[in-house]
Amino acid sequence: MGFHVTFAMPWTRLLDMASRAGVSVVEFKFDDIRILTRPAPLGLRRILEGYNFEIGVHAPYIDINPASLNPLMRMASQRSLMASVRFAAGIGARYIVCHVGRLSRDYPLGLRARAFTNLVRTLGAVAREASRFGIELTVENDHKTDDYSFSATPDALRRVAERLGCKVTLDLGHANTVGNPVEYIDQLKDLISVVHIHDNRGALDEHLPLGRGTLDVRGCIRALNRINFNGPLVVEVHSIPGTMASIRMLNRLLSRAGATPR
């Protein structure tokens, strides 16, 4: 099970908390202002050497759009994503999670093909950089949005992953704002490398503790067990008490199901 670092507290305190919670995976967020403004990884790498976690990195997504029709914005997004790959390599990460971008609702839908070409061009370069460092690139499904999303549905996410030749990070909370998360698991079972889990009430991407929204957590665990998923199951809740409560809930459910995510 994994712990997504979203809290502004010292690294050692966060890592000690993750260790006490019994998780085996820690996922760092490149949008963390401490990393974003000083991406040199040496200090964090030294801290991590005192622990025994599998490491993941969530590539930047705030102000980032790999599909942008504005060439200056697209290139800026690509440079930031490439920097996150180098950061991931510097801290010994095994995988990196990328959002794929959108076409703004202010553009006509006739420009979808051009935007899709841009995202493939951008993330293709990022994938090659990740491969150079031996890091697995995964693309993540989007939550409900008024823009045109290239990854909100299982079919859309599969199209991107197959075009890039990569696996996916299935975000069950995001899926819950669009459709039935269990169907996402069934339809993407051959591509799922990482799973993010958090709750919401179906309309907004709220990142609530498990059990506080409408996500069928038990059904998702059964579905993951059915496809023999054994990759990182990362709790992505935006509060410390909520994260700890969600980890405890998942431990109970996983134990009952005999499931083996790490």
C-alpha positions in Angstrom: 0.0 0.0 0.0 1.2 3.5 -0.7 1.2 7.0 0.9 0.9 10.0 -1.4 2.9 13.0 0.0 0.6 16.0 -0.1 1.3 17.6 3.3 3.5 20.5 4.1 5.6 19.0 6.9 9.3 18.0 7.2 10.3 15.0 5.0 11.5 13.0 8.0 8.2 13.5 9.8 6.2 12.4 6.8 8.4 9.4 6.2 8.2 8.4 9.8 4.4 8.7 9.6 4.4 6.5 6.5 6.6 3.9 8.2 4.4 3.8 11.3 1.4 3.3 9.0 3.1 0.2 7.5 3.0 1.4 3.9 5.6 0.1 1.5 5.3 2.8 -1.3 5.7 6.6 -0.9 4.7 8.8 -3.9 6.2 12.3 -4.0 4.4 15.2 -5.8 6.6 17.3 -8.0 4.1 20.2 -7.6 5.2 20.3 -3.9 6.6 23.8 -3.7 9.7 22.5 -1.9 10.5 20.3 -4.9 9.1 22.6 -7.7 11.4 25.5 -6.7 14.5 23.4 -5.7 14.3 20.2 -7.7 17.9 19.1 -6.9 17.2 15.6 -5.3 20.4 15.0 -3.4 19.1 16.0 0.1 15.9 14.0 -0.2 17.8 11.0 -1.7 20.0 11.0 1.5 17.0 11.1 3.7 15.3 8.3 1.8 18.4 6.1 2.3 17.4 5.8 5.9 14.1 4.0 4.9 13.0 1.1 2.8 10.2 2.4 0.6 9.5 1.9 -3.0 9.4 5.4 -4.5 7.0 6.9 -7.0 6.7 10.5 -8.3 3.6 12.3 -9.5 4.7 14.5 -12.3 3.5 18.2 -12.3 0.0 18.9 -13.4 -0.8 22.3 -12.0 -0.5 24.9 -14.8 0.7 22.0 -17.1 -0.9 20.9 -20.3 1.0 18.5 -22.6 -1.8 18.8 -25.2 -1.7 22.6 -25.3 -2.3 24.2 -28.7 0.0 27.1 -27.6 3.5 26.0 -28.6 5.1 28.1 -25.8 2.9 26.5 -23.2 3.3 23.0 -24.6 7.1 23.3 -24.5 7.1 24.8 -21.0 5.0 21.8 -19.9 7.4 19.4 -21.6 10.4 21.0 -19.9 8.7 20.8 -16.5 7.7 17.1 -17.0 11.3 16.3 -18.1 12.6 17.9 -15.0 10.3 15.7 -12.9 11.7 12.6 -14.6 15.2 13.7 -13.7 14.1 14.4 -10.1 12.5 10.9 -10.0 15.8 9.4 -11.2 17.7 11.3 -8.6 15.6 10.0 -5.7 15.6 6.4 -7.0 11.9 6.3 -8.1 10.6 3.2 -9.8 7.6 4.9 -11.6 6.2 8.3 -12.5 2.6 9.3 -13.0 1.6 11.8 -15.7 -1.7 13.6 -16.5 -2.1 13.8 -20.3 -3.7 17.2 -20.7 -7.0 18.6 -22.2 -8.4 20.7 -25.0 -9.8 23.9 -23.4 -13.6 24.2 -23.8 -12.9 27.6 -25.3 -11.6 25.9 -28.5 -13.8 24.2 -31.1 -13.9 20.4 -30.8 -12.5 20.2 -34.4 -9.1 20.9 -32.9 -9.1 17.7 -30.8 -6.9 15.8 -33.3 -4.3 18.5 -33.2 -4.3 18.6 -29.4 -4.0 14.8 -29.3 -1.0 15.0 -31.6 0.6 17.5 -29.2 0.1 15.3 -26.1 1.6 12.3 -27.9 4.6 14.4 -29.0 5.0 15.8 -25.5 4.6 12.7 -23.5 6.5 10.6 -26.1 9.6 12.7 -25.3 8.9 12.3 -21.5 8.5 8.5 -22.0 11.9 8.3 -23.8 13.5 10.3 -21.0 12.0 8.0 -18.4 13.1 4.9 -20.3 16.7 6.3 -20.4 16.7 6.3 -16.5 14.9 3.0 -16.2 11.7 4.6 -14.8 8.3 3.3 -15.7 6.0 6.1 -17.2 2.3 5.7 -16.4 -0.6 7.9 -17.6 -3.5 8.7 -15.3 -7.2 9.0 -16.0 -8.8 12.4 -15.6 -11.7 13.4 -13.4 -14.9 15.1 -14.6 -14.2 18.4 -16.4 -15.9 20.9 -18.6 -12.9 20.8 -20.9 -12.4 18.0 -23.5 -10.4 15.3 -21.6 -8.2 12.8 -23.4 -8.2 10.4 -20.5 -11.5 10.6 -18.6 -12.9 7.3 -19.9 -11.4 3.8 -20.1 -11.3 3.9 -23.9 -9.7 7.3 -24.0 -7.0 6.4 -21.5 -6.3 3.1 -23.3 -5.9 5.1 -26.6 -3.2 7.3 -25.0 -1.4 4.4 -23.2 -1.3 2.3 -26.3 -0.1 5.2 -28.5 2.7 5.8 -26.0 3.4 2.2 -25.3 3.0 2.6 -21.5 0.9 1.4 -18.6 -1.6 3.4 -16.6 -2.2 4.7 -13.1 -5.9 4.1 -12.5 -7.3 6.8 -10.2 -10.4 5.3 -8.7 -11.6 8.7 -7.2 -11.3 10.3 -10.6 -13.2 7.4 -12.2 -16.0 7.9 -9.6 -16.7 11.3 -11.0 -17.2 10.0 -14.5 -18.5 6.5 -14.4 -18.3 3.1 -12.5 -14.8 2.6 -11.1 -15.2 -1.2 -11.1 -15.8 -1.1 -14.9 -12.6 0.9 -15.3 -10.7 -1.9 -13.5 -12.3 -4.6 -15.7 -11.7 -2.7 -18.9 -8.1 -1.6 -18.2 -6.9 -4.7 -16.3 -4.1 -5.5 -18.8 -2.7 -1.9 -18.4 -3.0 -1.1 -14.7 0.4 -0.6 -13.1 -0.5 1.7 -10.2 -3.8 2.5 -8.5 -4.7 5.8 -6.7 -7.6 5.7 -4.2 -9.6 8.4 -2.5 -13.3 9.2 -2.2 -15.8 11.8 -3.4 -19.5 12.3 -3.8 -19.5 11.7 -7.5 -19.5 15.3 -8.8 -16.2 16.8 -7.8 -12.6 15.6 -7.3 -12.7 16.0 -3.5 -10.0 13.6 -2.3 -12.0 12.6 0.7 -11.2 9.8 3.2 -12.5 6.4 2.1 -16.1 5.9 3.3 -16.9 9.6 3.2 -18.2 9.6 -0.4 -19.9 7.3 -2.9 -16.9 5.2 -4.1 -17.6 1.5 -3.8 -14.4 0.7 -2.0 -15.2 -2.9 -1.3 -16.3 -3.5 -4.9 -13.0 -1.9 -6.1 -11.0 -4.1 -3.8 -12.8 -7.2 -5.0 -12.3 -6.2 -8.6 -8.5 -5.6 -8.1 -8.3 -8.9 -6.4 -10.1 -10.6 -9.3 -7.6 -9.3 -11.8 -4.7 -10.3 -9.5 -3.4 -6.7 -9.2 -0.2 -6.6 -7.1 1.1 -3.1 -7.8 1.1 0.0 -5.6 -2.2 0.9 -4.1 -1.7 4.6 -3.2 -3.9 6.5 -0.8 -4.3 10.0 -2.1 -6.4 11.7 0.6 -5.8 15.4 1.3 -5.7 15.3 5.1 -3.5 13.4 7.5 -6.2 12.0 9.7 -8.1 11.0 6.6 -5.1 9.3 5.1 -4.5 7.3 8.3 -8.1 6.3 8.5 -8.2 5.2 4.9 -5.0 3.1 5.3 -6.6 1.3 8.3 -9.8 0.7 6.3 -7.9 -0.7 3.3 -5.8 -2.9 5.5 -9.0 -4.5 6.9 -10.5 -4.9 3.5 -7.3 -6.3 1.9 -6.9 -8.8 4.7 -10.4 -10.1 4.3 -10.1 -10.3 0.5 -6.7 -11.9 0.6 -5.5 -9.3 -1.9 -1.8 -8.5 -2.4 -1.3 -4.9 -3.7 1.9 -3.4 -2.4 
